[in-house]
Amino acid sequence: MRRLQPIVAGLLLVGVLAAATYADRELEPRGFAPGIDGDARSGAWLCPHGGGPEDWEVSLQIANPGPEPATVRVRTLGIGRPSEPEQIHVDPGSFVRVPVAADGRARSSMVEWFGQWVAVGWVAHAGGGEAGVASEPCAPSAGDRWFLPDGSTEVEGNEEFVVVMNPFAREAVISLTLLSERKEPVRQGELTDVVLKPYRSAAFHLNDVLLGERTVSTLLEVSVGRVAAATLGVSGTGGIRSALGYLGEPPPVLTFPGGADAGRTELLVLNGGSAERTGRVEVAGEILGPDGIQPFAGLAEASLPPGSARTFPATTSGPSGVRISVIGEEAAAVRRTYGVVSDQAAITGAEPAAAWMVLPAVAGLPAVPGLVLANPSSEPVVVMLSYLAPGPSERIGVTVPPGATIQAPKTFRLLAPQVAVFAEASSGTFVPAAVSYSLGREGLAAFAASIAIPMPP
């Protein structure tokens, strides 16, 4: 027995080490493939959509443009325990809407997909004394640094939030820095080293930290884990808007399509760098109108010091894209537009691509749907538009002149206002977005805008 004791002790030690290794592996965050990776057979979309008081409604919009069926698993997160996963089958070439919980600012959702790539976004309709519609694509991956330009606490009654979700099985530790035009960067104790539990989501009320500022942008840094984040703005005069953050440093040149608004545009730009690392950021821009390129007068020789954010206004007419270039690192921008009634919208920028999935920006009927296409190149682009099921089989072609933005034919969009559209160029590249009104007596009560999702290779 004495001879066997060392052997037994060794076997026990091996077993303990094996169990520890297995447990550590099981506690590692799940790795999700990016949503636009065409080679992957599975992945996830992360949707920090937020919510509000009772009667808020949020639906996930899932489009399967591929030739194979897709299986998706939907899970909603909040400040408490996550919901049980709901499995859904999405047929080839089809589009579905999935209602999710929206009872609280911190609500978010996760959509895992298997077998066939899908595009996912959300549309939110405010209730409980609040009004408006917001629409936005979900994030194809999580990360450790997010730029969130949109935000303003200047007008009394406007509420600004940053919604952060942790979709993994290990806690995340995050810190938020608020940037503005007149004040030094704000990073108070309640915004530093915040622990976000596994499968939880949180909402940070920017008004509690920084009031009376025309521009309040957020730099979100993650010291442990990975997260996804978006802004949520609730106007006291009516209207909501959402803007997904930029993961890592955005490209230096971005295009922001727009249209169907009241002609008021604001470009919010942040410089998240420091004087020691990056210095000032130079911003230049132009407006891509229906008749070609016009100067963005408010951006003439614009410059931002490090650790600051600023709003640049402009007046537009008809469908219009904004194309900006940024000289300097750690800068990001978002475009804000205003509807003809009281609602507002925020839209992130994108680089041109040849094929896109345009998800609807309407919350219900009646609706006045819109689809704009911006062409920042020097050559015309011919784009074919077609619906996914249950939309009609009708297919049309439109030509987008160089340096211009146009609206897709209204007769086409009215065929199926609540169905996704596949947009593909026969040659060249472009940037589309959904810009739509919905609800009310004539479908003009609420305005929303949403950048399209580029197709995988």
N, C-alpha and C positions, 0 to 999 in steps of 0.2 A: 504493500500500500504506500509506503514511503517513497518507493521508486516511481509510483504512478502520480504522486502529488505534483511534481514539476510539470508532467505532461498535461494533467488536467488543468493546472493553472495557466499553462500556455494556450490550451484550447479555449479556455474562458476569455483570456485576453484577446485572442483572435476574434472571437464572437462579439465581444464588446466593441472592438475597433470596426468590425464590419457593420454592426448596427448603427454606430455613430456616423459612419460614412454614408449609409443609406438614409439616415434621418437628415443629414446635412443636404444630401441631394434632393430629398423630398421638399425641404424648406426653401430651396432656391427658387427665385422668381421664374415663372414660366416665360420662355422666350417665344415671342410672337413674330412671325415673319412680317415684313412691311406689307401693307395692303396693296401696293402697286408692283409687287414682285411677281412677274408672270410665271416664273419657274416653280414657285412654291405651290404645294398642294394644300396648304392651310395657312391661316393668318388671323389677324384680328383688327377690328376698327374700334377706336376709343372715342366716346362721345360725351364730353363734359358739358351737357346742354343746360343744366340748372333747372329751376322750376320756381314755384311760388306758392301763394295761398291756395285755398281750395278752388276748384274749377279750372286750374291750369291744365292744359292738355299738351302733351309732347308725343310725337310719333317718330319712330325711326323709319327712314326710307331706304329700302334695300333693292338694288338693281342687279340683276344677273344678265349681262349681255352675252354670255358665252354659250357654247353649244351643248354643255353638260349641265345636269341639275346640280344645285348647290344645297348643302345642308348648313344651316347657321344655328348658332346657339346664343340666345340673348339673355343677358343678366343685367339687372339694374342695381346700382350702388347708391349709398347715401351715408348719413352719419351713423346709422345702425347696421345691423346685419344685412348682407346682400340678399337679393331675391334668389329663389331657386331658378336654375337655368331653364329656359324655354326653348325647345328645339323646333325649328321651322324648316320646311322644304320649299325651295324657290326654284321653279321650273326654268328651263333654258329660255333666254330671251324675254324674261318677265320681270315685273316690278311689283313689290308689295309694301304696304305700310303696317308697322307694328306699334300699337300704343304701349307706352311705358309709364311708369310712375313719375309724377312731377310735383309731389307734395313737399316742396322745400327748395330753397336756393341751391342746396348742395347736391341735388340729384344728378346722376350721370349714368351712362349705360355702356356696356361692352358687347360687341358682336363678334364672335368667333366664326370663321367660315372654313369649310372643309370641302375638298375636291375641286371646286370651281370658284375662281375669283369673283367677288361681288364688290360693288361700290355702295357705300353707306353714308348717309347724312341724317340730319334731324330737322324737323319743323315744329316750332313751339307756338301755342296760342295762349296768351295770358288771360287769366280770369280772376275771380275774387276781388273785384274792384279795380284790377289792372287790365290794360288793354294792349292790343298789338300782336304782331306776328314776327317771329325771327326764324331764319333758316340758315343752315351752315353744314358743310361736310364734316365728317368725323376725321380723327387723326389716324393715319395708317400705322403708327408706332408710338411708343413711349420714349421718353428721353430725360436727360438730366439738366437741360437748360432751355428755358422757353422765353421768347420775347412776346409781350402782349401790349401793343401800342394803344389800343382803344380804351378810353376812359375820360370822364370829365365830372368834376364835382362843383362846377361854377354855379349852376342853376339850382336854387333851393327846390327840393322835392324830387330831384333826380337821384336815383340810387345806382351805384356802380359796384359790381362784384367780380372777383376772379374765382372761377370754379376749377378745382384741382381734384383729379381722381387718381387713386392708386389701385390698378387692376391686378396686382400680384399678391403672392402668398407671404411676402415679407414686408415689414413696415418700411416706409419712406420718411426721410427727414428733409424738409424743404425750408427755404428762406425767400422772402419777397422783398424787393427793393422798389419803392415808388419814385418815379421820376416826373418832374413837372417843369413848367417854364420859369417860375420865379424862385423856387426853393431848392436847397441842396437835397440830394437823394435821401429819402426817408427809409430807414430800416430799424423800426422799433422792436422792442423785445417780443411783443406778441406776434411779430412777423418773422422772427428768427428762430431757426432750428425747431420748427413745428413738426411734431411726429404725426404722421398719417398712417393709421393702422392698415393692415392688409384688407383688400377688397372694401375700401372705404372711400368716400368722397367728401370734400369740404368746400365751403364758400367763404371767401374773405371779403368783408364789407369795407371798401376803400374809403367811404365817407367817414368811417370811424377814425381814420388815420390822417387823412389829408382833405381838408374842406376848402371850398372857394377857389379851386384851380381850374382854369379852362382846359388844361390837358393833364391827365394823370395816367401815365403808362407804367407797366409793371415788368420788372426783370425777375424771373423765377429761377432759382438755382437749387439743385437737388444734391445734397451731400451723401445721402444713402438711398439706393433704389432708383426707380424711374417712375415718371408720372406723365399725365397729359393734362392740358389746361386750356381754358377759353375764358373770354370775358362775357359778362351779362350786364346789359344796361337797361334800366327800367325808368322811363320818363314819367315825371309827375303830371305832365300835360297829356299823356297818352302815348303809348308806343313802347316797344322793346326792341333790342338788337343783340346779336351774338357775333363774336369773332373768334375763331380758333386761333390759338397762338402759333408762332413760328418756332419749330424745333431746331435749335442751333441757329447759326447765322444765316439769314435769308440771302438769296442771290442778289447781286448788286443792281440788277435791272429787273423791274417787275411791272406787269400790266394789270390794271384794275378796271374791268369792264363795268359799265353802268348805264342807266337810262330809265325812262318812265317816271322820273322823279320830278320834284318841283324846281330843279335847276340849281340847287344849293349843294355844293360839294365841299367837304373838309378832308384834308389829308393830314393824318396824325403820324408824326415821325418821332422815334425815340433814338437816342444815342446811349447805349448801355455800357460804353467803355469808360475808362478812367484817363485822367490826364497823363499818368505815367505810361499807360499801355498804348492808347489809340489816338488821343487828342480829338480835335474837332471833326465833324462829319459834314461834307459838302453834299447838297441835294439839288438836283436839277430835274425838271419835268416838263411834259407837254401833254396837251389834250388831243385825243384822237376822236374828232367829231365826225358826223356823217359826211362832211365834205372835205375831210382831210385834217392835217396837223395844225394845231393852234398852240401858241405859247401858254404855259401855266404861269400867269403873271405873278402870282404870289410866291412862286419858287425862284424868282430871279435872284441869283447869287445867295441862296439860302445856306445858312451854316448853323450847326448845332454844337454847343460845347459838350464835353463829355459829362455823363450823368445827368442828362436833361431830356425833355420832350417838348414838342411844340406842335401847334395846329396851324395849318396853312389853308385859307379859304379860297374858293374859286366859284365862278358862275358858269354853268353849262347849259346847253340847249339841246333837247332831243337825246338820242343815244350818244353816249360819250365814254371813251375809255381814258384813263389816266396812265401814262407811262412815266416812271421815275427811274433815275439812276442815282446811286449813292456812292460817293467816294469816301471810303473809310470803312472800318470793320465795326461789328456789333451794332448795326443800325437796322431798324425794321419800321414798316409803315402799314397803315390800314386806311381805307377810304370810307368815309361816312356820308350818307346821302339821306334826303328827307322826302317823304311822300307828300302828295298833294293835300292830304287831310291833316293828320297829326303824327303818324307813325314815322319811324326812322329805321335805317338799316346800316350795317357795317359789313364791309367785304374785304377779304384779304387778297393780296396780289398773287400772280402766278407767272411762270415762264410759258411761252408759247409751246404748243404740242400739236400733233397731227390728228389725234382722236380723243374725244372726251365723252364722259357720261354727265349729262345735265339733269340734276335732280330737281323736282318742282319746288317752288318757293311759295306755295299757296296752302292755307290751312283748311280750306273747305270751299263750298260753293254758296253763292255765286262768286265768280272770280274773273279777273282781267289779267290773264297770264302774259308774261313777256319773256323773251329770250334774246339776249344781245350777244354779238360776236365782234370782237376787236381784233384787228389785224395790224400789228406794229411794224410789219415788214415793208419792204419797198416794192413788193409784187402783189398783184391780186390773188386771192385765195378762193377757190370754189369749195363750198362745204355742203355735204349731203346730210339732211336731217331725217331721222326716222324714229318712230315710237317703239318702245317695248310693249309687250302685252300687259294689261288688257287694252292698250291703245290701238288705234286703227293701223292698217298696213300701209297707209299713205306715206310716200317718201318724196321729199322735194330737195331741190338744189338752190343755193343762194350764193351770190358772189360778193365777197367782202373786198372793197377797194383797198389799195395800199394806204397805210397810215390812217385808217378810218375805223369807225364803229357803226354797225347797222343793227336794226331790229329785225328778227325773223318775222315772216308774214304772220299777221294776227290771225288770219283764217286758219293757218296751220296749228297754232298754239291753242285755239279755241276748240279744236277737235277733242283734246284730252288734257285739260289743265292740270290734272292731278297725276299724270303719268310721266315717267322719265323719258328723256330724249337722247338718242345716240347721235353725236355730231362728229363727222369725219371729213377731213380735207382730202381731195384727190391729189393735191400736191401742196407743199408749203405747210405752214403752221399758223395757229390762231389761238385766242383765249376767249371762251364763252362764259356766260353767267346767266342765271335765272333772276329776273327782276319783275316782281308780280304784286298785284293787289288781290285781296280776297275778303269775303264776308261783308256784312252790311246789306243794305237794300239793293245797291247796284254793284256790289263786289269791290268797292273802293275803300272800305273801312280800314284795312290794315295793309301795310307795305312791307315787303321783305326782299332781300337780295342775297344770293348765294353763289360763290364761285363754283364752277364745275370741277369734276374730278378727272384727272388725266387717266387714260386707259393704260394698262400694262403693255409691255412690248408684245 
